Structures are given as structure tokens and as C-alpha cells.
Amino acid sequence: MAGAYRLRCSLAGHELDVRGLSSGLFPPDGFVSVSRDRTARLWAPGGINRGFTEVHCMSGHSNFVSCVCIIPPSDLYPRGLIATGGNDHNICIFTVDSPTPLYVLKGHKNTVCSLSSGKFGTLLSGSWDTTAKVWLNDKCMMTLQGHTAAVWAVKILPEQGLMLTGSADKTIKLWKAGRCERTFTGHEDCVRGLAILSETEFLSCANDASIRRWQVSGECLQVYYGHTNYIYSISVFPQSKDFVTTGEDRTLRIWKQGECAQTIRLPAQSVWCCCVLDNGDIVVGASDGIIRVFTESLERTASAEEIQAFENELSQATIDPKTGDLGDINADDLPGREHLNDPGTRDGQTRLIKDGGKVEAYQWSVSEGRWVKIGDVVGSAGATQQTPGRVLYEGKEYDFVFTIDVNESGPSYKLPYNMNDDPWLTAYNFLQKNDLNPMFLDQVAKFIIDNTKGQTLGNTNTEFSDPFTGAGRYVPGSSSGSDAVPAADPFTGAGRYVPGSASNAVASLSGVDPFTGNGAYHSGAAKAENIYFPKKEAVTFDQANPTQILGKLKELNGSVSDEQKLTEDDLILLEKILSITCNSSAETPTAQQLQVLWKAVNWPEDVVFPALDILRLSIRHPRVHENFCSEKDSIQFSSHLLKFLNPKGKQANQLLALRTLCNCFVSQAGQKLMMSQRDTIMSQAIELKLCGNKNIHVALATLTLNYAVCLHKINNIEGKAQCLSVISTIMEVVQDLEAIFRLLVALGTLISDDTNAVQLAKSLGVDSQIKKYASVSEPAKVNECCRFVLNLL
């Protein structure tokens, strides 16, 4: 067989299971291993017999080390860094020449079991605490929440801002700029490993013994079967779509052109991890604490003595039939040693023979044209796997998997069967699936009945034929995200009061300011000077037509229930508060006026909008602001406003609630309230991005900008990360240039004077998202602001 992999070397060093491997950048062709013995070890090629030597042993974890990855070189660390995750909930970061950590990342609440590095120093971690976290240097930038069980696998995709997580909840999620964009379903058990094939394709492996190839758009392109038990690890060959997998069936499997081209058995039950070196050699770590390297290169192949020692070790292994690695075994039916005189039909095929009272397992090696002993099968005398869930076939567990030979010369077929299945239906499905003559129906059904009623198996599955079935395999449909249809704009009909229908370029800002959009600002003057950001003050919505608002309020007052109806006196009080807050009078709103306002704001959803508009205008007044935003009633106030942000609600209410939230930033109590509720407000507001209403988009962009102004003052990097993620997400859907402009100012404000925020924005791919706005000709403020932002990036 061309290019069969053979042993290069076995490396002893770790005292317990080797749980993670990563090919290193330095030393060249070296790698890092981590183990349950609480250490990480750096290996460089060299030493005796084409092997590797241990450069040094790194310690810093107080418990098992579960995973490792390499962080690419930077100006500060030209040889890159090593990141390890452990059962002590921590991530340790090492330089390549020190045995102690440079720093430790704390934040996960359970074992860190997966790590992946991206551009600009970003690191993604997955944990048993059901979250993944994004780190930049020594700080946590964002937490990805959405899985309902341990996150066993994480990968950063080459396209900036895209991340993948695989979980014990059987799903894979794709995240863009920190938000879940898509969930991939299809695996029937824990997802254990992920590997990237290209910008648009990736692989996953799982405890269901299957490997799946996916498109980032959501479609499952292919399912590969071959392993007979959990698959723990998957790794891709450099510049290739071929890959390797390892699992709980004691094997390393090498996949070429979508087929399992070679199976290498190891003298250890759990083959936990694998990685591929740049030269194509494969490194595997297993539960016996030994690292083994396999190579196609004749120059690097181990000596005959070493290969013999490896085979001896393998032949002395004991295989427990209960694991199902070898299918169903009934010792009474097995042939003797003469069975080994017939050559195998494909690489990795297993054959069991009885020698005296012992059952031995052999595997066919095509490259050597011989059967290699892979162990003794223990406890197999008369064993029939009658208990359910014993045999894995195509990722599902069955009580029996029979091998059916339809004719001497043709292929044999696999027939899976559970004790509670209907034998006739199973037989019918089997014939349909394999395109066989329906005449065989009685014969196959009788075969099933005969072989399952007694407690022994007839034609036992003593050798593996490859379980690739081709047609009829289940390929889950595309699970792409739902296409929410933007709601129609309810603000129609001329001449009536339409909240926010006046120009959307609204702001009370003195001097030359691009937010006014009223000709006071001339683009020519701004060539050299950045007048856009960092923005120091909040942007508010101030325009109003009090007469129209009150007219609408009085009209709608007729339609509410008696206990919610406003009296004539109430209406006078509301008129008064509106006049005080719109005309900057010296008077102060009274407690009574505020009570009436709160009563009106609690009107039914379909009529509340004029009351919300009065709230939006009056919240700017210090007395009203203090009343609603100070500690006592602030949570009740903010939760009431959040109710209106429901994407299924009325757009008038969504718009006015967003504008009220923007106006809350005018003074300190409101800023404090908005910052304390940031997570909730941001995550609910962003749901309105698909509404298709440009006024709502401008309000959403303004809310983000006001958060950016606050975050710039206090320099809170986690808050900035969340805000950057929101900007990136809204940019995807918004087309209105005023909204885009405000998002650009927010972005510029967030990254001004903060190198960490600049790096984070780059890693989220924000620069590529905004480039197109540098060529917008009108309004000029959009391209000018965009260029200033791009200069920072």
C-alpha cells in the first residue's frame, strides 16, 4: 500500500494518560503534550533513533491538564506562546522557554477541556461549565452562552470573528462577533472534536462514532463511519482535506478521499488525542501515558527491533469484548489458526480465531501482506451481546449487527437489529436500503427470528466489513438560521401623529457637529482633524410636537378601560409636564404630574405610544430623571421599558422605548442605571436589528453609541467587547447611513486610546466590515469618520 503509516517512535515521559497534543511552531516539527500527571511537555525532533527529546516539562496546574494549543507569534513573543487548560478550571500561558506560567487565566467555573487560538492574540476556551470564553492577552473579552452541557470542542475559523463550539448537548454552534448565528444538529451523542478544512467547511467527531463534514452555512455534506466506539479527537493534514481520528476503540484511523485508508491499533483502550506535524507525521496520546509517532517516511520509520517491540506489546494487550470494539463474539463459532492463511480484503480488517481455549484478535496489514496480532480477547467464552446498547453501527447502538452474505461472490451487508424491532419490517427496510430482491423477505426475516430467539448468534459479526452504505444514509437538512421577515412599518397614513417621523438627524449638540445634519457642518474643514470621536457626551432625541402628542393622547384616552382612563385634571397635569420639559422653563414637575405620567405609561400596548413619547421628552429633566432612574424605582422603570423591546411588539413602542433609553444617558443616575442593566438592555435591543425600520435602526445605533461614550470613560474591556460585538452584529443588517454613521462613531470611541480594544476589533473582523463605507460620497461624514476608524485599525 502506497504510503502506509508505520511507527516512528514511542515516547515515555508522562506518568498518566496523555490528554492533549498540539504541533508547535517552535522548535520546528516539535509538539507539546499535556497529561493527567498535571504537566505539559515540549518535544523537539532529535535524540536516539529518529525520535524526539523532551525540551522541558511545564507545571502550573493543581490538577489534570486536559487540553493545549499554540498561540501564534507576536512582536512581543516571536516564538509564540503555549496555552494549557486543566481540571483546576484555569488556563496557564507559557513561553516556549520557561517551565512556569507567564500568567494564568481564571474565569471558568469547571474543567477547561478545549482551546483554540486565532489572529491578534485571541484565545477561545471551552469548559464543562457549558460556556466558551474569548480571551485577549490576559483578559476575558466575552463569554459565549447557549449550550446546555459541557463544551468539549472549540475552534476559531479563519474568517475573522467566526467561532465554533461543540458540546455534550449534541450540537455545534457557530458564533459571529460573540453571538450565536447558527446551531448544527445531526450528531446523536456528545460532540468531542472539531477541525477546520477551509473558510467554509469543517469536520466534527462525536461519541456516536461518526464524523461529519459541514458547511458553515449549516448543511451536513457527508457522514463518515468506521470507528466502533467514541471518537475523541480529529486532526487535518496540512494543506489537505484528509484527516486522522482517534477514539475509545483503541485505534488511530487515517482518512484519505473520504475513506478510511488505514487503521492502526494501539495497546491502550483510550486513544485520547492526535495532531499532525507539518511533515505529515501523526502524533497520538493514549491512556497508557505513552506518546507514539507514526510516519509514512521510510527514513523516519523506527528500526525493525522497535516495530517488533510495538507489535509484541500489541499482541499482549487484552481486549474486553464488552466494549464492542470487535463486534459480537461467540467463541464456539470461531475458526482455528488456519483461518489466518486466507489473506484479508482490506487494511485494518480484523479477524478472530480460537487457539486452544483462547480467543485472539488479528488485523490485516496491506502494506506487509500479513495478519498482525492485536491482542487476546478476554472473557469471551460463549459471550453473546444480548444486553442492549452493545454494538455501535453507523453511530447507533444495536443489540445485534449481523453480516449477511447474499451470494458467494458479492459483497456482504450489515443488518442491525434491536430485540424490540419487528423482524419483518427490519428485513423489508434492509432489502430496500441495499437494493436487494424483495423475494428474500421471508428468508431474511426468518434468519433474524432464528438468530435472536435462542441466546446464541447465528452468523456472528466476527470480521468487519466497512459500514459505508452509500445511499439511504441520513443527512440532516440545512439548519440555517431562520429568515425573519421584517415587519411592515406601521407608521402610515398622512397627517396623523407619527412618533419620530420628523427627520432622524436629531440631536441637541452645540457647535459644529455632524449629528445635526442641518448644514452647520462643512466637510471641507474636517480633512485633517477628527471631529467625530472619541465622543464625550451622550446623543439624545429632542425633537417634539407637543400639540400633536397631546391630541393623540386625548383621542386614545377614549378607548382605554375606566380604571386606566385619565381625568381632565390628569390631562392638564400631563400637558404641564410636557410644557415644562420641552420649553426649559424654571418650574419643576410635581410628584402628582409624575404619578399621572407613570399611570399613562402603563396603558395597553396598542395605545401607549403617545405616553411613551412624553416620557422620552421629560426623562431629560433632572427632576423626572431622578424620579425614574434613581435607586428606588429604577429597576421597575427599566424592566417596564424593556417590555416594549419585544420583536413581536408594536414598532412605535419599540422606537420610543429605545429613544427613552438613549435619553436616560443625559445624567449620572441614568448612566449608572443603564450600565448596571447593560447585558439585559443590549441583548434585548439587538433583537430589533431585523425590523427593517430605519428610525429604529438609528435609535439602536444611538443607544450603542451612548454605551460607547460611557465605556470609553471607565475603560471596561469586557463591556467594550460586548459593545463591539453589538456594533458588528448591527452593521451586518443596517443600511441607513445615519445609523451606520453613529455606529462608526461608537466604534471609534470604543477603540480610541485602547490597544486591547483595537486588537479585539480586528479579531472580530470589524475592519473588513466597514471598509465599504470609506467610499460613500454622501453624506461625507460617513466616509470621513470611516477613514479615521480604519486609521486606528
C-alpha positions in Angstrom: 0.0 0.0 0.0 1.5 3.3 -1.1 2.5 5.5 1.8 1.3 3.3 4.7 2.0 4.8 8.2 4.3 2.9 10.4 5.7 3.5 13.9 8.4 6.2 14.1 8.9 6.2 17.8 7.3 5.7 21.2 8.0 8.4 23.9 7.7 7.7 27.5 7.8 10.7 29.9 4.3 11.3 31.1 3.2 9.2 34.1 -0.5 9.1 33.3 -2.9 9.5 30.3 -1.8 11.9 27.6 -4.9 14.0 27.1 -3.9 16.7 24.6 -1.4 17.4 21.8 -0.6 20.4 19.6 2.0 20.7 16.9 4.4 23.5 17.8 5.8 26.4 15.8 9.0 26.3 17.9 11.0 24.1 17.8 10.2 23.3 14.1 8.5 19.9 13.7 8.1 19.7 17.5 4.9 19.4 19.6 3.5 19.9 23.0 1.7 17.2 25.1 -0.4 17.5 28.3 -1.4 14.8 30.7 -3.3 13.8 33.7 0.0 13.9 35.5 -0.5 17.7 35.8 2.3 18.6 33.4 2.8 19.8 29.9 5.9 18.8 27.9 7.6 20.3 24.9 9.2 17.9 22.5 11.8 18.6 19.8 12.9 16.2 17.0 16.2 14.6 17.8 17.5 12.1 20.2 18.1 8.4 19.5 16.6 6.5 16.6 14.8 9.3 14.7 12.9 10.2 17.9 12.2 13.3 20.0 13.7 14.7 23.1 11.9 16.4 25.9 12.9 20.1 25.9 11.3 20.8 29.2 8.4 20.0 31.5 6.0 22.7 32.4 3.9 22.8 35.5 1.4 25.3 36.8 -1.9 23.4 37.2 -3.0 21.9 40.5 -5.0 19.1 38.8 -5.1 17.1 35.5 -4.2 19.0 32.3 -6.8 18.4 29.6 -6.0 20.4 26.5 -3.3 22.5 24.8 -2.9 24.9 21.9 -0.2 27.2 20.5 -0.8 31.0 20.3 0.9 32.3 17.1 4.0 34.5 17.3 3.6 38.3 18.0 6.1 41.1 18.2 6.4 40.5 22.0 6.7 36.7 21.7 8.2 35.9 18.4 8.2 32.1 19.1 4.6 32.1 20.1 3.1 31.0 23.4 1.7 27.7 24.8 -1.8 27.7 26.4 -3.0 24.7 28.6 -6.4 24.1 30.2 -7.0 22.0 33.3 -9.4 20.4 35.7 -8.4 23.2 38.2 -10.7 25.5 36.0 -7.6 27.5 34.9 -5.7 28.3 31.7 -1.9 28.6 32.0 0.0 30.6 29.4 3.7 29.6 29.0 6.6 30.9 26.9 8.4 28.2 25.0 11.5 28.5 27.2 10.1 28.6 30.7 8.7 25.7 32.8 6.5 28.1 34.8 3.5 30.1 33.5 3.8 33.6 32.2 0.3 34.2 33.6 -2.9 32.3 34.5 -6.4 33.0 33.1 -9.1 32.5 35.7 -12.9 32.7 34.9 -14.3 29.3 34.1 -16.2 27.5 36.8 -15.3 24.0 35.8 -12.7 22.0 33.8 -11.3 23.7 30.8 -11.3 20.9 28.2 -10.6 22.7 24.8 -8.6 25.6 23.5 -8.1 27.2 20.1 -6.1 30.3 19.1 -6.9 33.0 16.5 -5.4 36.1 15.0 -4.2 39.1 17.0 -3.6 37.1 20.2 -7.2 35.9 20.7 -7.8 32.6 22.5 -11.1 30.6 22.7 -11.7 28.2 25.6 -14.4 25.6 26.1 -15.4 24.2 29.5 -17.6 21.8 31.4 -19.3 24.9 32.8 -21.3 24.9 29.5 -19.6 28.2 28.3 -16.9 29.2 25.9 -14.8 32.3 26.6 -12.9 34.6 24.4 -9.6 35.9 25.8 -7.3 38.6 24.6 -3.9 38.6 26.2 -4.6 38.2 29.9 -8.3 39.4 29.9 -11.6 37.7 29.2 -13.4 39.6 26.5 -16.7 37.8 26.2 -18.5 34.6 27.3 -20.4 32.6 24.7 -23.5 31.2 26.4 -26.1 29.0 24.8 -25.0 25.3 25.2 -26.9 23.3 27.8 -24.0 20.9 28.6 -20.2 20.8 28.6 -18.4 22.5 25.7 -16.0 19.7 24.7 -14.6 21.3 21.5 -13.8 24.8 20.3 -12.2 26.2 17.1 -11.6 29.7 15.7 -12.4 29.8 11.9 -10.0 31.6 9.5 -12.6 34.2 8.8 -12.4 36.9 11.4 -15.0 36.9 14.1 -16.3 33.3 13.4 -16.0 30.7 16.1 -17.3 27.1 16.6 -18.2 25.3 19.7 -19.2 21.6 20.0 -21.0 20.3 23.1 -22.2 17.3 25.1 -25.7 18.7 24.3 -25.0 17.0 20.8 -25.0 20.4 18.9 -22.4 22.6 17.3 -22.8 26.3 17.4 -21.4 29.0 15.1 -20.7 32.4 16.7 -20.1 35.6 14.9 -18.7 38.5 17.0 -19.7 36.7 20.1 -23.4 36.0 19.1 -24.8 32.6 18.1 -25.5 32.7 14.4 -26.4 29.0 13.8 -26.8 25.7 15.5 -25.8 22.5 13.7 -27.8 19.4 14.7 -27.2 15.8 13.5 -24.9 14.1 15.9 -26.6 11.7 18.3 -24.2 12.0 21.2 -21.6 14.4 22.7 -19.6 16.3 20.1 -15.9 15.7 21.1 -13.8 17.2 18.4 -13.7 19.9 15.7 -11.3 20.5 12.8 -11.2 23.3 10.2 -11.0 22.3 6.5 -11.4 25.8 4.9 -13.1 29.1 5.5 -16.4 27.4 4.6 -16.1 23.8 5.8 -15.3 22.0 9.0 -15.3 18.5 10.5 -16.8 17.2 13.7 -16.5 13.9 15.6 -18.6 12.6 18.4 -19.4 9.8 20.9 -21.9 8.5 18.3 -18.8 7.0 16.5 -19.4 9.2 13.4 -17.5 12.0 11.7 -19.5 14.8 9.9 -18.4 17.3 7.3 -20.3 20.5 7.4 -20.7 23.7 5.5 -20.6 26.9 7.6 -24.0 27.7 6.1 -25.5 24.8 8.0 -25.6 21.9 5.6 -24.1 18.5 6.6 -22.2 17.4 3.4 -21.1 13.9 4.5 -21.1 11.4 7.3 -18.1 9.0 7.8 -18.4 5.8 9.7 -15.6 3.4 10.7 -14.9 3.7 14.4 -16.8 1.3 16.7 -16.8 3.5 19.8 -16.5 7.1 21.0 -14.3 9.3 18.7 -12.3 11.7 20.9 -10.1 13.7 18.5 -9.8 14.8 14.9 -6.9 16.5 13.1 -6.5 17.6 9.5 -3.4 17.1 7.3 -1.7 20.4 6.3 -3.0 21.9 3.0 -5.3 18.9 2.6 -8.8 17.7 3.3 -7.6 14.3 4.5 -7.7 13.8 8.3 -7.0 11.5 11.2 -9.2 10.4 14.1 -8.6 8.5 17.4 -11.1 7.0 19.9 -12.2 4.6 22.5 -11.9 1.6 20.1 -8.1 1.5 20.6 -7.5 2.9 17.1 -6.0 5.7 15.1 -7.7 5.9 11.7 -6.3 7.7 8.7 -8.9 9.0 6.2 -8.0 9.7 2.6 -10.5 11.0 0.0 -13.3 10.4 2.4 -12.5 6.7 3.0 -10.8 5.1 6.0 -7.4 4.2 4.3 -5.6 2.8 7.3 -6.4 1.6 10.8 -3.6 1.4 13.4 -4.4 -0.3 16.6 -2.7 0.7 19.9 -2.0 -1.3 23.1 -4.3 1.1 25.1 -8.0 1.3 25.4 -8.5 5.1 25.1 -6.6 6.9 22.3 -7.4 10.4 23.6 -5.7 12.8 21.2 -3.8 13.3 17.9 -2.1 16.0 16.0 -0.4 16.1 12.6 3.0 17.7 12.2 4.0 19.8 9.2 5.9 16.9 7.7 2.7 14.7 7.8 3.8 12.6 10.7 1.0 11.8 13.2 1.4 12.0 16.9 -1.1 10.2 19.2 -1.5 10.2 23.0 -3.3 7.4 24.9 -4.4 6.1 28.3 -1.1 4.2 28.8 0.8 7.5 29.1 2.9 6.8 26.0 3.1 9.2 23.0 3.5 7.4 19.7 4.5 9.0 16.4 3.7 7.3 13.1 5.2 8.3 9.7 4.9 7.5 6.0 8.6 8.4 5.5 11.0 5.4 5.2 13.9 7.5 6.5 12.0 8.2 9.7 10.5 4.8 10.3 11.5 3.0 13.5 14.1 0.2 13.4 12.8 -3.4 12.9 13.5 -4.1 16.6 11.3 -1.2 17.8 8.5 -2.2 15.4 8.7 -5.8 16.7 8.6 -4.5 20.3 5.5 -2.4 19.5 3.8 -5.5 17.9 4.7 -7.6 20.9 3.2 -5.0 23.2 0.1 -5.0 21.0 -0.2 -8.8 20.9 -0.1 -8.9 24.7 -3.0 -6.5 25.0 -6.2 -7.9 26.4 -9.4 -6.8 24.6 -12.6 -6.8 26.6 -15.4 -7.9 24.3 -17.9 -5.8 26.2 -16.5 -2.7 24.6 -18.0 -3.8 21.3 -14.7 -2.9 19.5 -14.7 -6.2 17.7 -18.4 -6.7 17.2 -20.3 -9.7 18.6 -18.2 -12.6 19.7 -19.2 -16.2 20.3 -16.1 -18.3 20.9 -17.8 -21.6 19.9 -18.3 -20.3 16.4 -14.8 -19.1 15.8 -12.4 -20.8 13.3 -8.9 -22.0 14.3 -5.5 -20.7 13.4 -5.8 -22.0 9.7 -8.2 -19.0 9.2 -5.1 -16.8 9.1 -3.9 -18.5 5.9 -6.5 -16.6 3.9 -5.4 -13.0 3.1 -7.5 -10.1 4.3 -9.5 -8.0 1.9 -8.7 -4.5 3.2 -6.3 -2.7 5.5 -7.4 -2.8 9.2 -9.8 -5.7 8.7 -10.0 -7.7 12.0 -10.3 -11.5 12.3 -10.8 -13.5 15.5 -9.5 -17.1 15.8 -9.7 -19.7 18.6 -6.4 -21.1 19.6 -6.9 -23.8 22.3 -9.2 -22.2 24.8 -8.1 -18.6 23.9 -9.6 -16.1 21.5 -7.0 -14.0 19.7 -7.6 -10.9 17.5 -5.6 -10.2 14.3 -5.6 -7.2 12.0 -4.7 -7.4 8.3 -1.9 -5.1 7.1 -2.0 -4.5 3.4 1.5 -2.9 3.3 3.1 -6.0 4.8 0.6 -8.6 3.4 0.2 -10.3 6.8 -2.1 -10.7 9.8 -0.7 -8.8 12.8 -1.8 -10.0 16.3 -3.5 -7.1 18.1 -4.4 -8.8 21.4 -6.1 -11.6 23.3 -9.9 -11.3 23.8 -10.7 -11.9 27.4 -14.0 -13.1 28.9 -15.3 -14.1 25.5 -16.3 -17.8 26.1 -19.8 -18.1 24.8 -20.3 -14.3 25.1 -23.3 -13.0 23.2 -24.0 -9.4 23.5 -27.6 -9.8 24.5 -27.7 -6.6 26.5 -28.9 -3.5 24.6 -26.5 -0.8 23.5 -23.6 -3.2 23.0 -22.8 -2.8 19.3 -22.3 0.5 17.6 -23.1 0.6 13.9 -23.3 3.9 11.9 -23.3 5.8 15.2 -26.3 4.0 16.7 -26.4 1.2 19.3 -27.9 -2.2 18.5 -28.4 -5.5 20.2 -27.2 -7.3 17.1 -25.3 -6.4 13.9 -25.5 -9.4 11.5 -23.3 -9.9 8.4 -25.5 -11.2 5.6 -23.8 -12.8 2.5 -26.3 -12.6 -0.3 -24.2 -14.7 -2.7 -20.7 -16.1 -2.6 -19.0 -13.6 -4.9 -20.9 -10.4 -4.0 -20.3 -8.1 -1.0 -21.6 -8.8 2.4 -24.2 -6.5 4.0 -24.6 -5.3 7.6 -28.0 -5.9 9.2 -28.5 -4.0 12.5 -31.3 -5.2 14.8 -32.7 -4.5 18.2 -34.7 -7.0 20.3 -37.8 -4.8 20.2 -37.8 -4.3 16.4 -40.3 -6.0 14.1 -38.2 -8.6 12.2 -40.4 -8.3 9.1 -40.1 -4.5 8.9 -36.4 -4.7 9.6 -36.0 -7.2 6.8 -38.0 -5.1 4.4 -36.0 -1.9 5.2 -32.8 -3.9 4.9 -33.7 -5.1 1.4 -34.9 -1.6 0.3 -31.8 0.1 1.6 -29.4 -2.3 -0.1 -31.5 -2.5 -3.3 -31.9 -6.3 -2.9 -34.6 -8.5 -4.4 -37.8 -8.4 -2.3 -38.0 -12.2 -2.9 -35.6 -12.6 0.0 -38.1 -11.0 2.5 -39.2 -14.3 4.2 -35.7 -15.7 4.2 -34.1 -12.6 5.9 -37.0 -12.3 8.5 -36.7 -16.0 9.3 -32.9 -15.5 9.7 -33.5 -12.7 12.2 -36.0 -14.7 14.2 -33.9 -17.9 14.3 -30.8 -15.9 15.4 -32.4 -13.9 18.1 -34.8 -16.2 19.9 -32.1 -18.6 21.1 -29.4 -17.0 23.1 -26.6 -17.5 20.6 -26.0 -15.7 17.4 -26.0 -17.4 14.1 -23.7 -15.7 11.6 -21.8 -13.6 14.1 -20.0 -10.5 13.1 -16.5 -11.8 13.5 -15.0 -9.5 11.0 -15.6 -6.0 10.0 -16.7 -5.2 6.5 -16.7 -1.4 6.1 -20.0 0.0 7.2 -20.2 2.7 4.5 -23.6 2.2 3.0 -23.7 5.0 0.5 -27.4 5.5 -0.4 -30.1 5.9 2.1 -27.9 7.4 4.8 -29.5 10.1 6.9 -28.1 13.6 6.0 -29.8 16.2 8.1 -31.2 19.1 6.1 -29.7 22.6 6.3 -30.3 24.0 9.7 -29.6 27.6 8.7 -30.9 30.4 10.8 -34.5 31.5 10.4 -35.2 34.2 7.9 -37.2 36.6 10.0 -39.4 38.6 7.7 -39.1 42.3 8.6 -42.4 43.5 10.0 -44.2 46.1 7.9 -43.9 49.7 9.0 -47.0 50.7 11.0 -46.3 54.4 10.6 -48.5 55.1 7.6 -51.4 57.4 6.8 -50.6 61.1 6.2 -51.3 63.9 8.6 -51.6 61.9 11.8 -49.2 62.0 14.7 -46.4 59.6 13.8 -43.8 59.2 16.6 -40.3 60.1 15.3 -41.5 60.9 11.8 -39.6 64.1 11.7 -36.1 63.9 10.4 -34.0 61.3 12.0 -31.0 63.6 12.3 -31.9 64.7 15.7 -29.6 65.8 18.5 -29.1 68.7 20.8 -25.4 69.4 20.3 -23.8 72.8 20.2 -21.2 73.9 17.8 -20.1 72.2 14.6 -21.4 68.7 15.0 -22.1 66.1 12.3 -25.2 64.9 14.3 -27.2 68.0 13.4 -27.2 67.4 9.7 -28.5 70.9 9.1 -25.8 72.5 7.1 -23.9 74.0 10.0 -21.2 71.5 9.5 -18.9 71.6 6.4 -17.0 68.5 5.4 -14.2 70.5 3.8 -13.0 71.8 7.2 -12.6 68.3 8.6 -9.9 66.9 6.3 -7.1 66.9 8.8 -9.0 67.0 12.1 -11.0 64.1 13.6 -14.1 65.9 14.9 -16.1 62.7 15.3 -14.6 60.7 18.1 -13.9 59.9 20.9 -17.4 61.3 21.6 -17.6 62.7 25.1 -21.4 63.3 25.6 -24.5 61.2 25.1 -26.6 61.8 22.0 -30.3 62.4 22.8 -33.6 62.6 20.9 -35.1 66.0 21.5 -37.4 66.9 18.7 -41.1 67.2 19.5 -44.5 68.4 18.5 -46.3 68.7 21.9 -49.7 69.7 20.4 -49.8 66.6 18.2 -48.7 64.3 21.0 -51.4 65.6 23.4 -54.0 65.5 20.7 -53.3 61.8 20.1 -53.2 61.1 23.8 -56.6 62.6 24.3 -58.0 60.7 21.3 -56.8 57.4 22.6 -57.9 58.1 26.2 -61.4 57.4 25.0 -60.6 53.8 24.2 -59.0 52.6 27.5 -60.8 51.0 30.3 -62.4 53.1 33.1 -59.7 52.4 35.7 -56.9 53.4 33.3 -58.7 56.4 31.8 -57.1 59.8 32.6 -59.4 62.5 34.0 -59.5 66.1 32.7 -57.2 67.1 35.6 -54.8 64.3 34.7 -54.6 65.5 31.1 -53.9 69.1 32.4 -51.0 67.7 34.5 -49.5 65.9 31.5 -49.8 69.0 29.4 -47.9 70.8 32.1 -45.1 68.3 32.4 -44.7 68.3 28.6 -44.5 72.1 28.5 -42.0 72.3 31.4 -39.7 69.7 29.8 -39.9 71.0 26.3 -39.6 74.7 27.0 -36.7 74.6 29.5 -38.9 76.5 32.0 -37.7 77.2 35.5 -40.6 75.2 37.0 -40.1 71.7 38.4 -42.5 68.8 37.6 -44.5 67.8 40.7 -44.9 64.4 42.3 -48.5 64.4 41.1 -47.6 65.0 37.5 -45.0 62.2 37.7 -47.7 59.8 39.1 -50.0 60.6 36.1 -47.2 60.1 33.7 -46.5 56.6 35.2 -50.2 55.8 35.0 -50.3 56.7 31.3 -47.1 54.8 30.5 -48.8 51.7 31.9 -51.6 51.9 29.3 -52.3 48.9 27.0 -49.7 48.2 24.4 -51.7 49.3 21.4 -52.4 52.8 22.7 -49.4 53.6 25.0 -47.1 55.3 22.4 -48.1 59.0 23.0 -47.4 58.5 26.7 -44.1 56.9 25.9 -43.2 59.9 23.8 -44.0 62.2 26.7 -41.7 60.0 28.9 -39.0 60.2 26.2 -39.0 64.0 26.3 -39.5 64.5 30.0 -36.8 62.0 31.2 -34.2 64.6 30.2 -35.4 66.9 33.0 -33.3 66.4 36.2 -36.4 66.0 38.4 -38.1 63.4 36.2 -34.7 61.7 35.6 -34.1 61.5 39.4 -37.6 60.1 39.9 -37.3 57.2 37.5 -33.6 56.5 37.3 -32.5 56.7 41.0 -32.1 53.5 43.0 -35.6 53.3 44.5 -37.7 52.7 41.4 -35.1 52.3 38.7 -35.4 48.6 38.2 -39.2 48.7 37.8 -38.7 51.6 35.3 -36.1 49.8 33.2 -38.0 46.5 33.1 -41.1 48.3 32.1 -39.3 49.9 29.1 -37.7 46.6 28.2 -41.1 45.0 27.7 -41.6 47.3 24.7 -38.5 45.9 23.0 -40.2 42.6 22.3 -39.5 42.0 18.5 -43.2 40.9 18.1 -44.5 44.2 19.7 -45.6 47.4 18.0 -42.8 49.3 16.2 -44.0 52.7 17.6 -43.4 51.4 21.1 -40.1 49.8 20.2 -38.8 53.1 18.7 -40.0 55.3 21.6 -38.6 52.8 24.3 -35.2 52.9 22.5 -35.2 56.7 22.4 -36.2 56.9 26.0 -33.3 54.6 26.9 -30.9 56.8 24.9 -32.2 59.9 26.7 -31.6 58.2 30.1 -27.8 58.8 29.4 -28.2 62.6 30.0 -27.1 62.5 33.6 -25.4 60.4 36.2 -28.3 58.4 37.7 -29.4 57.3 34.3 -25.9 56.3 33.2 -25.5 54.3 36.3 -28.8 52.5 35.7 -28.0 51.9 32.0 -24.6 50.5 32.8 -25.9 48.2 35.6 -28.6 46.8 33.2 -26.2 46.7 30.2 -26.3 43.0 29.5 -30.1 42.8 29.5 -30.7 46.0 27.6 -28.1 45.2 24.9 -29.3 41.7 24.4 -32.9 42.7 24.1 -32.3 45.8 22.0 -30.2 43.9 19.4 -33.2 41.6 18.7 -34.7 44.6 16.9 -32.0 44.7 14.2 -34.1 42.7 11.7 -37.1 45.1 11.9 -36.3 46.9 8.7 -37.4 50.3 10.1 -34.6 52.9 9.7 -35.8 55.0 12.6 -35.4 52.0 14.9 -32.0 51.3 13.4 -30.9 54.9 14.1 -32.2 54.6 17.7 -30.4 51.3 18.1 -27.1 52.8 16.8 -27.5 55.8 19.1 -28.1 53.5 22.1 -24.8 51.7 21.2 -23.0 55.0 20.8 -24.2 56.2 24.2 -22.9 53.0 25.8 -19.6 53.5 23.9 -19.3 57.0 25.4 -19.7 55.6 29.0 -17.4 52.7 28.4 -14.7 55.0 27.0 -14.7 56.9 30.2 -14.4 53.9 32.5 -12.3 51.7 30.2 -14.2 48.5 30.9 -12.7 45.9 28.4 -15.5 43.3 28.9 -18.1 46.0 28.3 -16.2 47.2 25.2 -16.1 43.6 23.9 -19.8 43.3 24.3 -20.4 46.7 22.6 -18.0 45.8 19.7 -19.9 42.6 19.2 -23.2 44.5 19.1 -21.8 47.0 16.6 -20.5 44.2 14.3 -23.9 42.4 14.5 -26.0 45.5 13.7 -23.6 46.5 10.9 -24.5 43.2 9.1 -28.1 44.3 8.6 -28.4 48.1 8.8 -28.4 50.0 5.6 -29.5 53.5 6.7 -26.4 55.7 6.5 -27.3 57.8 9.6 -27.4 54.6 11.6 -24.1 53.5 10.0 -22.5 56.9 10.9 -23.5 56.6 14.5 -22.1 53.0 14.7 -18.8 54.2 13.2 -18.6 57.0 15.9 -19.4 54.4 18.5 -16.6 52.1 17.1 -14.1 55.0 17.0 -15.0 56.0 20.6 -14.6 52.4 21.9 -11.1 51.8 20.3 -9.7 55.3 20.9 -6.6 55.2 23.3 -7.0 51.4 23.9 -4.7 48.9 22.1 -6.6 45.9 23.6 -9.9 47.2 22.1 -8.1 47.8 18.7 -6.8 44.2 18.7 -10.3 42.8 19.7 -12.0 44.8 16.9 -9.5 43.4 14.4 -10.0 39.8 15.6 -13.8 40.3 15.2 -13.2 41.3 11.6 -14.7 44.8 12.1 -12.2 46.5 9.7 -13.3 44.3 6.8 -16.9 45.0 7.7 -16.6 48.8 7.5 -14.2 49.2 4.6 -17.0 49.8 2.1 -18.2 52.9 3.9 -14.9 54.7 3.1 -16.1 55.2 -0.4 -19.6 56.6 0.4 -19.8 60.1 -1.2 -22.9 61.4 0.5 -23.1 62.2 3.4 -19.4 63.0 3.5 -19.3 62.5 7.3 -19.7 58.7 6.8 -16.6 58.2 4.7 -14.6 60.7 6.7 -15.4 59.0 10.0 -14.9 55.6 8.5 -11.4 56.6 7.4 -10.5 57.8 10.8 -11.6 54.5 12.3 -9.7 52.5 9.7 -6.5 54.5 10.5 -6.8 53.3 14.1 -7.2 49.7 13.0 
